[in-house]
Amino acid sequence: MSTMDPTRPEGVMRVAYGGQGVVQREDGERLPCRFRRSVGRPCCGDRVRLERAGADDWVVAEILPRRNEFVRGDGRQRRQVIACNLDQVLVVIAPEPRPSRDLVERYLVAVHSLGMQPVLVINKAELLDASAGLTDTAQSPPFSRVAEYRRLGYTVVHTSTRAAPGTDALAPLLHGSTSILVGQSGVGKSSLVNRLIPDLDLQTGELSRATGKGTHTTTTTILYELPDGGALIDSPGVWEYGLWAMSARELAAGFPEFWPYVGQCRFNDCRHHGEPGCAVDAAMGEGAIPEWRLSAYRRLLEQA
């Protein structure tokens, strides 16, 4: 027999904005709710417990412990939580707009440090075809390094919502998992969501009706149910993803190929930035660590 208190139902936060949001119970019922300042502001993906504040008025009484958080750094390098309780982060890039240098590395460092699985999604893949006239883009980083990312252990998939290869390679990776799409504005995240979630308009409309207000899909983080099980969170696009303030040790932990060598440096506080006896530097010289990855780490270290 269930011991759950029906007067204090639990559920997952589907969308949260301002001082309100929508929680979905396990039976599928969606409950609009308000946030109490004393409890705090839940995020998309949070599991929360509600209580009544009136006949049809629910408030968040408790935010249950989070398994993890996906965050980004704000303008002052402070952590800003975007979503939580995730299995994987889908980092979406595209030939247009071209990603800035080290954008992929910033995302990968963040995902590793936050204890989630990264997947690199190259969308608008049809633009990388030589016939599209973007050969310079196809031959430049990060697109020219797909094989190297895979050798480093990363899952890389190509997608398109306009032509081959479609989204067939991505859909199976989402089954049964809670994933979030992140990336620059304009890389096609919304188009991917439309392709992956056939009843997107229905789900968006239901969330809007639950709150009595429109849900702005391009500016609000929203959790959608996938047709074959699992959930996909769409986050607003950003022009540049920034890391929060990190130590050299934390930053190095975001480069898995460094891990076997970090403890072998001459100095315990080695920052892997030209210090004598640096095992990471030596591994790069022997070809065990790609030179471009160590260079990216050092640029991120200088920015930190």
Secondary structure, DSSP 8 states (H G I E B T S, - for coil): -----TTS-EEEEEEEETTEEEEE-TTS-EEEEE--TTT----BT-EEEEEEEETTEEEEEEE---S-EEEEE-TTS-EEEEEES-SEEEEEE-SSS---TTHHHHHHHHHHHTT-EEEEEE-SGGGGSGGGT-HHHHTSTTGGGHHHHHHTT-EEEE--SSSTTTTTTTHHHHTTSEEEEEEBTTSSHHHHHHHH-TTHHHHHHHHHHHHTS---TTTS-EEEE-TTSSEEEE---BSS-------HHHHHTT-GGGHHHHTTSSSTT--SSS-TT-HHHHHHHTTSS-HHHHHHHHHHHHH-
